[in-house]
Amino acid sequence: MNFIQNGQLVSMANVERAIQEDAQRQVFRLECLPSYRALDDEEDLAAFRNGEPPNPSGMEGWNKVIKANSSRGVITQRVRLVTQPVSEYLRFEIIWGYRFSAPAGEDIRIIEEYQVAELRDVSGFLPDFWLIDDHEVYVLLYDFEGYHFGNLKVTGDAAVPFCKLRDAALSGSTRLADSPFWNIA
């Protein structure tokens, strides 16, 4: 996948606009890192570590996006790569995030690490990305510690491998609610 040569650096605001306004049929997200580091997660992550109950208000903004997209007929899907042992961050994501966004209408799926070889055969490696309607891709760039530092927009023929990757991820994954990870504590 030679998306770096064909990509254009864009802001997170551009990615959010595409998700909220440009999508006509589908918004798809592939998440591959065992953990992400975001300043806006730190307070909730600390509360999670202290055993506090989940704060659903932290998901209100995203849930509004999911519901607005759904009302326009746009499907929101996410496939999350799970490695064993399950990271603390993934437990946090499931308990404090996914358990609220799934009922809002996001189709969240899990694919385990042993299934990844099949996906890697499609693309050569697994980038984190958003795919909007089969033609607009936003590759999310992270450093080695999981800090997000940029987005690369890919369109046209360069988006085709991401569509194949999405299709393979969806067909090889299990709905989170049907997986043992839904009840993770």
Number of C-alpha atoms within 10 A of each C-alpha: 15 9 17 13 9 15 18 14 14 14 12 16 9 14 23 13 11 20 23 18 13 15 21 16 15 18 25 23 20 24 20 19 20 17 17 19 14 11 8 9 13 11 10 17 19 11 14 19 12 9 9 11 11 17 15 13 11 15 16 14 9 17 21 14 19 24 19 14 23 17 10 12 13 20 20 23 21 23 23 22 22 21 16 9 7 12 14 13 17 22 19 21 16 20 20 21 19 23 19 21 21 21 11 18 17 23 19 23 24 24 23 14 12 11 14 19 12 13 18 14 12 17 15 11 12 20 18 15 21 26 27 25 19 19 15 23 29 27 26 19 15 17 11 8 10 14 14 15 11 15 22 20 24 23 18 11 10 20 22 17 16 28 19 15 21 24 13 17 23 20 11 17 18 18 17 22 16 11 14 10 17 16 13 12 8
